[in-house]
Amino acid sequence: MSGADTAWVGDLVYDEDTGRRGIVTDVRGGSMWVLRPEFGTGRWTSRAPERLTVLIPRERMSQES
């Protein structure tokens, strides 16, 4: 995976490990991604950015809101 494909804050992603869609809210130290559900409350973390598939990049998310 190239750096351009790595999920980042604001991206809507699909987390293959949990089978959930979520929005990246924080990246801590480049080793832990914090996500919240696309709808609703809660959060979870991922230490495997290669398992996060970007569905809508942050640039498009801000245009669609």
Gaussian input, Z-matrix of N, CA and C with variables (Angstrom, degrees):
# hf/3-21g

backbone

0 1
 N
 C     1     B1
 C     2     B2     1     A1
 N     3     B3     2     A2     1     D1
 C     4     B4     3     A3     2     D2
 C     5     B5     4     A4     3     D3
 N     6     B6     5     A5     4     D4
 C     7     B7     6     A6     5     D5
 C     8     B8     7     A7     6     D6
 N     9     B9     8     A8     7     D7
 C    10    B10     9     A9     8     D8
 C    11    B11    10    A10     9     D9
 N    12    B12    11    A11    10    D10
 C    13    B13    12    A12    11    D11
 C    14    B14    13    A13    12    D12
 N    15    B15    14    A14    13    D13
 C    16    B16    15    A15    14    D14
 C    17    B17    16    A16    15    D15
 N    18    B18    17    A17    16    D16
 C    19    B19    18    A18    17    D17
 C    20    B20    19    A19    18    D18
 N    21    B21    20    A20    19    D19
 C    22    B22    21    A21    20    D20
 C    23    B23    22    A22    21    D21
 N    24    B24    23    A23    22    D22
 C    25    B25    24    A24    23    D23
 C    26    B26    25    A25    24    D24
 N    27    B27    26    A26    25    D25
 C    28    B28    27    A27    26    D26
 C    29    B29    28    A28    27    D27
 N    30    B30    29    A29    28    D28
 C    31    B31    30    A30    29    D29
 C    32    B32    31    A31    30    D30
 N    33    B33    32    A32    31    D31
 C    34    B34    33    A33    32    D32
 C    35    B35    34    A34    33    D33
 N    36    B36    35    A35    34    D34
 C    37    B37    36    A36    35    D35
 C    38    B38    37    A37    36    D36
 N    39    B39    38    A38    37    D37
 C    40    B40    39    A39    38    D38
 C    41    B41    40    A40    39    D39
 N    42    B42    41    A41    40    D40
 C    43    B43    42    A42    41    D41
 C    44    B44    43    A43    42    D42
 N    45    B45    44    A44    43    D43
 C    46    B46    45    A45    44    D44
 C    47    B47    46    A46    45    D45
 N    48    B48    47    A47    46    D46
 C    49    B49    48    A48    47    D47
 C    50    B50    49    A49    48    D48
 N    51    B51    50    A50    49    D49
 C    52    B52    51    A51    50    D50
 C    53    B53    52    A52    51    D51
 N    54    B54    53    A53    52    D52
 C    55    B55    54    A54    53    D53
 C    56    B56    55    A55    54    D54
 N    57    B57    56    A56    55    D55
 C    58    B58    57    A57    56    D56
 C    59    B59    58    A58    57    D57
 N    60    B60    59    A59    58    D58
 C    61    B61    60    A60    59    D59
 C    62    B62    61    A61    60    D60
 N    63    B63    62    A62    61    D61
 C    64    B64    63    A63    62    D62
 C    65    B65    64    A64    63    D63
 N    66    B66    65    A65    64    D64
 C    67    B67    66    A66    65    D65
 C    68    B68    67    A67    66    D66
 N    69    B69    68    A68    67    D67
 C    70    B70    69    A69    68    D68
 C    71    B71    70    A70    69    D69
 N    72    B72    71    A71    70    D70
 C    73    B73    72    A72    71    D71
 C    74    B74    73    A73    72    D72
 N    75    B75    74    A74    73    D73
 C    76    B76    75    A75    74    D74
 C    77    B77    76    A76    75    D75
 N    78    B78    77    A77    76    D76
 C    79    B79    78    A78    77    D77
 C    80    B80    79    A79    78    D78
 N    81    B81    80    A80    79    D79
 C    82    B82    81    A81    80    D80
 C    83    B83    82    A82    81    D81
 N    84    B84    83    A83    82    D82
 C    85    B85    84    A84    83    D83
 C    86    B86    85    A85    84    D84
 N    87    B87    86    A86    85    D85
 C    88    B88    87    A87    86    D86
 C    89    B89    88    A88    87    D87
 N    90    B90    89    A89    88    D88
 C    91    B91    90    A90    89    D89
 C    92    B92    91    A91    90    D90
 N    93    B93    92    A92    91    D91
 C    94    B94    93    A93    92    D92
 C    95    B95    94    A94    93    D93
 N    96    B96    95    A95    94    D94
 C    97    B97    96    A96    95    D95
 C    98    B98    97    A97    96    D96
 N    99    B99    98    A98    97    D97
 C   100   B100    99    A99    98    D98
 C   101   B101   100   A100    99    D99
 N   102   B102   101   A101   100   D100
 C   103   B103   102   A102   101   D101
 C   104   B104   103   A103   102   D102
 N   105   B105   104   A104   103   D103
 C   106   B106   105   A105   104   D104
 C   107   B107   106   A106   105   D105
 N   108   B108   107   A107   106   D106
 C   109   B109   108   A108   107   D107
 C   110   B110   109   A109   108   D108
 N   111   B111   110   A110   109   D109
 C   112   B112   111   A111   110   D110
 C   113   B113   112   A112   111   D111
 N   114   B114   113   A113   112   D112
 C   115   B115   114   A114   113   D113
 C   116   B116   115   A115   114   D114
 N   117   B117   116   A116   115   D115
 C   118   B118   117   A117   116   D116
 C   119   B119   118   A118   117   D117
 N   120   B120   119   A119   118   D118
 C   121   B121   120   A120   119   D119
 C   122   B122   121   A121   120   D120
 N   123   B123   122   A122   121   D121
 C   124   B124   123   A123   122   D122
 C   125   B125   124   A124   123   D123
 N   126   B126   125   A125   124   D124
 C   127   B127   126   A126   125   D125
 C   128   B128   127   A127   126   D126
 N   129   B129   128   A128   127   D127
 C   130   B130   129   A129   128   D128
 C   131   B131   130   A130   129   D129
 N   132   B132   131   A131   130   D130
 C   133   B133   132   A132   131   D131
 C   134   B134   133   A133   132   D132
 N   135   B135   134   A134   133   D133
 C   136   B136   135   A135   134   D134
 C   137   B137   136   A136   135   D135
 N   138   B138   137   A137   136   D136
 C   139   B139   138   A138   137   D137
 C   140   B140   139   A139   138   D138
 N   141   B141   140   A140   139   D139
 C   142   B142   141   A141   140   D140
 C   143   B143   142   A142   141   D141
 N   144   B144   143   A143   142   D142
 C   145   B145   144   A144   143   D143
 C   146   B146   145   A145   144   D144
 N   147   B147   146   A146   145   D145
 C   148   B148   147   A147   146   D146
 C   149   B149   148   A148   147   D147
 N   150   B150   149   A149   148   D148
 C   151   B151   150   A150   149   D149
 C   152   B152   151   A151   150   D150
 N   153   B153   152   A152   151   D151
 C   154   B154   153   A153   152   D152
 C   155   B155   154   A154   153   D153
 N   156   B156   155   A155   154   D154
 C   157   B157   156   A156   155   D155
 C   158   B158   157   A157   156   D156
 N   159   B159   158   A158   157   D157
 C   160   B160   159   A159   158   D158
 C   161   B161   160   A160   159   D159
 N   162   B162   161   A161   160   D160
 C   163   B163   162   A162   161   D161
 C   164   B164   163   A163   162   D162
 N   165   B165   164   A164   163   D163
 C   166   B166   165   A165   164   D164
 C   167   B167   166   A166   165   D165
 N   168   B168   167   A167   166   D166
 C   169   B169   168   A168   167   D167
 C   170   B170   169   A169   168   D168
 N   171   B171   170   A170   169   D169
 C   172   B172   171   A171   170   D170
 C   173   B173   172   A172   171   D171
 N   174   B174   173   A173   172   D172
 C   175   B175   174   A174   173   D173
 C   176   B176   175   A175   174   D174
 N   177   B177   176   A176   175   D175
 C   178   B178   177   A177   176   D176
 C   179   B179   178   A178   177   D177
 N   180   B180   179   A179   178   D178
 C   181   B181   180   A180   179   D179
 C   182   B182   181   A181   180   D180
 N   183   B183   182   A182   181   D181
 C   184   B184   183   A183   182   D182
 C   185   B185   184   A184   183   D183
 N   186   B186   185   A185   184   D184
 C   187   B187   186   A186   185   D185
 C   188   B188   187   A187   186   D186
 N   189   B189   188   A188   187   D187
 C   190   B190   189   A189   188   D188
 C   191   B191   190   A190   189   D189
 N   192   B192   191   A191   190   D190
 C   193   B193   192   A192   191   D191
 C   194   B194   193   A193   192   D192

   B1=1.4551
   B2=1.5160
   B3=1.3106
   B4=1.4531
   B5=1.5136
   B6=1.3162
   B7=1.4528
   B8=1.5089
   B9=1.3395
   B10=1.4581
   B11=1.5202
   B12=1.3206
   B13=1.4571
   B14=1.5245
   B15=1.3266
   B16=1.4505
   B17=1.5224
   B18=1.3297
   B19=1.4524
   B20=1.5230
   B21=1.3456
   B22=1.4494
   B23=1.5131
   B24=1.3152
   B25=1.4638
   B26=1.5264
   B27=1.3333
   B28=1.4558
   B29=1.5149
   B30=1.3250
   B31=1.4656
   B32=1.5313
   B33=1.3312
   B34=1.4577
   B35=1.5181
   B36=1.3328
   B37=1.4616
   B38=1.5226
   B39=1.3226
   B40=1.4595
   B41=1.5201
   B42=1.3264
   B43=1.4604
   B44=1.5243
   B45=1.3154
   B46=1.4666
   B47=1.5309
   B48=1.3310
   B49=1.4607
   B50=1.5346
   B51=1.3282
   B52=1.4672
   B53=1.5239
   B54=1.3538
   B55=1.4569
   B56=1.5138
   B57=1.3368
   B58=1.4619
   B59=1.5169
   B60=1.3383
   B61=1.4552
   B62=1.5171
   B63=1.3223
   B64=1.4549
   B65=1.5099
   B66=1.3109
   B67=1.4593
   B68=1.5233
   B69=1.3266
   B70=1.4614
   B71=1.5243
   B72=1.3432
   B73=1.4640
   B74=1.5198
   B75=1.3243
   B76=1.4633
   B77=1.5263
   B78=1.3236
   B79=1.4609
   B80=1.5188
   B81=1.3121
   B82=1.4659
   B83=1.5226
   B84=1.3116
   B85=1.4572
   B86=1.5168
   B87=1.3223
   B88=1.4579
   B89=1.5115
   B90=1.3631
   B91=1.4605
   B92=1.5226
   B93=1.3382
   B94=1.4592
   B95=1.5260
   B96=1.3283
   B97=1.4509
   B98=1.5285
   B99=1.3270
   B100=1.4641
   B101=1.5218
   B102=1.3303
   B103=1.4615
   B104=1.5179
   B105=1.3291
   B106=1.4585
   B107=1.5120
   B108=1.3295
   B109=1.4635
   B110=1.5315
   B111=1.3104
   B112=1.4711
   B113=1.5243
   B114=1.3216
   B115=1.4624
   B116=1.5136
   B117=1.2998
   B118=1.4535
   B119=1.5140
   B120=1.3402
   B121=1.4523
   B122=1.5265
   B123=1.3039
   B124=1.4576
   B125=1.5126
   B126=1.3170
   B127=1.4690
   B128=1.5160
   B129=1.3207
   B130=1.4548
   B131=1.5132
   B132=1.3117
   B133=1.4618
   B134=1.5210
   B135=1.3152
   B136=1.4593
   B137=1.5196
   B138=1.3067
   B139=1.4677
   B140=1.5294
   B141=1.3329
   B142=1.4661
   B143=1.5265
   B144=1.3388
   B145=1.4620
   B146=1.5239
   B147=1.3315
   B148=1.4638
   B149=1.5218
   B150=1.3332
   B151=1.4712
   B152=1.5296
   B153=1.3449
   B154=1.4651
   B155=1.5292
   B156=1.3080
   B157=1.4616
   B158=1.5213
   B159=1.3220
   B160=1.4599
   B161=1.5205
   B162=1.3364
   B163=1.4640
   B164=1.5234
   B165=1.3249
   B166=1.4644
   B167=1.5210
   B168=1.3390
   B169=1.4704
   B170=1.5274
   B171=1.3130
   B172=1.4684
   B173=1.5230
   B174=1.3135
   B175=1.4589
   B176=1.5379
   B177=1.3325
   B178=1.4666
   B179=1.5184
   B180=1.3330
   B181=1.4628
   B182=1.5175
   B183=1.3385
   B184=1.4549
   B185=1.5205
   B186=1.3232
   B187=1.4616
   B188=1.5243
   B189=1.3429
   B190=1.4627
   B191=1.5157
   B192=1.3333
   B193=1.4669
   B194=1.5042
   A1=107.93
   A2=117.92
   A3=121.20
   A4=109.83
   A5=117.12
   A6=121.51
   A7=112.33
   A8=117.41
   A9=121.17
   A10=111.57
   A11=117.74
   A12=121.39
   A13=112.68
   A14=118.20
   A15=121.95
   A16=109.99
   A17=116.08
   A18=121.09
   A19=110.10
   A20=115.20
   A21=119.96
   A22=109.49
   A23=116.88
   A24=123.04
   A25=110.42
   A26=114.96
   A27=121.62
   A28=114.36
   A29=117.79
   A30=121.21
   A31=110.74
   A32=116.14
   A33=121.73
   A34=106.16
   A35=116.61
   A36=121.37
   A37=111.35
   A38=114.38
   A39=121.75
   A40=106.53
   A41=116.20
   A42=122.29
   A43=108.40
   A44=116.60
   A45=121.53
   A46=112.01
   A47=117.68
   A48=120.51
   A49=112.47
   A50=117.47
   A51=120.21
   A52=112.73
   A53=116.73
   A54=120.22
   A55=112.55
   A56=116.77
   A57=121.77
   A58=111.49
   A59=114.90
   A60=121.65
   A61=107.90
   A62=116.38
   A63=119.82
   A64=111.54
   A65=114.27
   A66=121.44
   A67=107.52
   A68=115.48
   A69=120.66
   A70=107.56
   A71=116.56
   A72=120.46
   A73=112.79
   A74=117.55
   A75=120.61
   A76=108.88
   A77=115.29
   A78=121.84
   A79=105.50
   A80=116.06
   A81=121.25
   A82=110.84
   A83=114.00
   A84=119.89
   A85=114.46
   A86=117.18
   A87=120.46
   A88=113.27
   A89=116.92
   A90=119.02
   A91=113.77
   A92=117.72
   A93=119.85
   A94=109.14
   A95=115.15
   A96=122.60
   A97=107.87
   A98=116.66
   A99=122.05
   A100=107.10
   A101=115.76
   A102=121.19
   A103=110.61
   A104=115.46
   A105=121.54
   A106=107.50
   A107=117.53
   A108=119.09
   A109=110.82
   A110=115.54
   A111=120.42
   A112=109.61
   A113=117.04
   A114=123.57
   A115=107.97
   A116=117.35
   A117=120.38
   A118=111.97
   A119=114.44
   A120=120.33
   A121=110.80
   A122=114.46
   A123=121.36
   A124=110.68
   A125=114.89
   A126=120.46
   A127=108.93
   A128=114.63
   A129=121.77
   A130=108.15
   A131=116.06
   A132=119.98
   A133=110.55
   A134=113.90
   A135=121.52
   A136=108.14
   A137=116.24
   A138=121.56
   A139=110.15
   A140=116.01
   A141=121.27
   A142=109.70
   A143=118.18
   A144=119.78
   A145=113.40
   A146=116.69
   A147=119.33
   A148=111.75
   A149=118.04
   A150=122.87
   A151=111.41
   A152=117.14
   A153=122.36
   A154=108.24
   A155=116.06
   A156=121.07
   A157=108.78
   A158=117.47
   A159=121.38
   A160=108.97
   A161=116.19
   A162=122.25
   A163=110.49
   A164=115.77
   A165=121.39
   A166=106.97
   A167=117.54
   A168=119.53
   A169=111.19
   A170=115.33
   A171=121.63
   A172=112.64
   A173=117.97
   A174=120.24
   A175=110.83
   A176=116.06
   A177=120.21
   A178=111.75
   A179=117.27
   A180=121.11
   A181=109.62
   A182=117.94
   A183=120.91
   A184=111.02
   A185=118.69
   A186=122.03
   A187=111.82
   A188=116.49
   A189=120.78
   A190=112.36
   A191=118.25
   A192=118.97
   A193=112.34
   D1=133.40
   D2=177.70
   D3=-85.10
   D4=162.48
   D5=178.71
   D6=-57.94
   D7=-32.49
   D8=-179.64
   D9=-67.46
   D10=-23.68
   D11=-178.78
   D12=-91.87
   D13=-6.19
   D14=-176.92
   D15=-74.68
   D16=131.68
   D17=178.17
   D18=-61.03
   D19=144.56
   D20=179.80
   D21=-140.73
   D22=171.57
   D23=-176.18
   D24=-52.98
   D25=127.60
   D26=178.86
   D27=99.23
   D28=-14.29
   D29=179.65
   D30=-76.46
   D31=141.63
   D32=168.66
   D33=-88.38
   D34=124.81
   D35=-174.18
   D36=-129.38
   D37=162.87
   D38=168.93
   D39=-109.86
   D40=122.64
   D41=179.78
   D42=-92.79
   D43=106.81
   D44=-176.90
   D45=-62.46
   D46=-31.85
   D47=-177.75
   D48=-70.03
   D49=-34.82
   D50=-177.96
   D51=-103.56
   D52=-14.78
   D53=-177.39
   D54=72.01
   D55=26.88
   D56=-176.62
   D57=-123.23
   D58=152.64
   D59=170.91
   D60=-94.50
   D61=143.64
   D62=179.20
   D63=-160.63
   D64=171.43
   D65=178.91
   D66=-111.23
   D67=130.82
   D68=178.47
   D69=-71.04
   D70=123.64
   D71=-179.68
   D72=-106.65
   D73=-18.87
   D74=-178.67
   D75=-162.61
   D76=149.73
   D77=170.68
   D78=-126.83
   D79=114.62
   D80=-173.88
   D81=-101.96
   D82=113.83
   D83=176.77
   D84=64.71
   D85=15.69
   D86=-178.90
   D87=68.58
   D88=13.08
   D89=-177.25
   D90=-130.43
   D91=-9.49
   D92=178.06
   D93=-138.51
   D94=122.14
   D95=178.80
   D96=-98.35
   D97=128.84
   D98=178.04
   D99=-103.70
   D100=129.84
   D101=-177.32
   D102=-126.10
   D103=153.09
   D104=171.08
   D105=-123.31
   D106=155.26
   D107=179.24
   D108=-59.69
   D109=151.64
   D110=176.45
   D111=-58.03
   D112=-39.73
   D113=176.97
   D114=-131.01
   D115=142.18
   D116=178.09
   D117=96.52
   D118=-164.09
   D119=-175.50
   D120=-118.05
   D121=173.54
   D122=178.85
   D123=111.07
   D124=-179.09
   D125=175.88
   D126=-164.98
   D127=161.63
   D128=174.45
   D129=-150.78
   D130=169.43
   D131=-178.45
   D132=-123.54
   D133=158.32
   D134=176.24
   D135=-137.30
   D136=137.27
   D137=173.20
   D138=-110.38
   D139=17.21
   D140=-177.63
   D141=-130.78
   D142=77.97
   D143=-177.59
   D144=-60.38
   D145=-24.12
   D146=177.81
   D147=-68.48
   D148=-13.82
   D149=178.48
   D150=-96.71
   D151=3.31
   D152=177.55
   D153=-104.40
   D154=115.18
   D155=179.97
   D156=-97.42
   D157=122.31
   D158=179.41
   D159=-71.29
   D160=120.70
   D161=177.44
   D162=-93.45
   D163=-45.98
   D164=176.06
   D165=-136.38
   D166=117.47
   D167=-179.87
   D168=-68.39
   D169=156.16
   D170=-176.37
   D171=-54.53
   D172=-33.26
   D173=-179.53
   D174=-62.30
   D175=-42.24
   D176=178.65
   D177=-75.16
   D178=-32.54
   D179=179.02
   D180=-59.61
   D181=-43.50
   D182=-177.83
   D183=-69.84
   D184=-28.82
   D185=178.22
   D186=-75.32
   D187=-29.84
   D188=-175.49
   D189=-88.03
   D190=-10.67
   D191=-178.15
   D192=-92.63

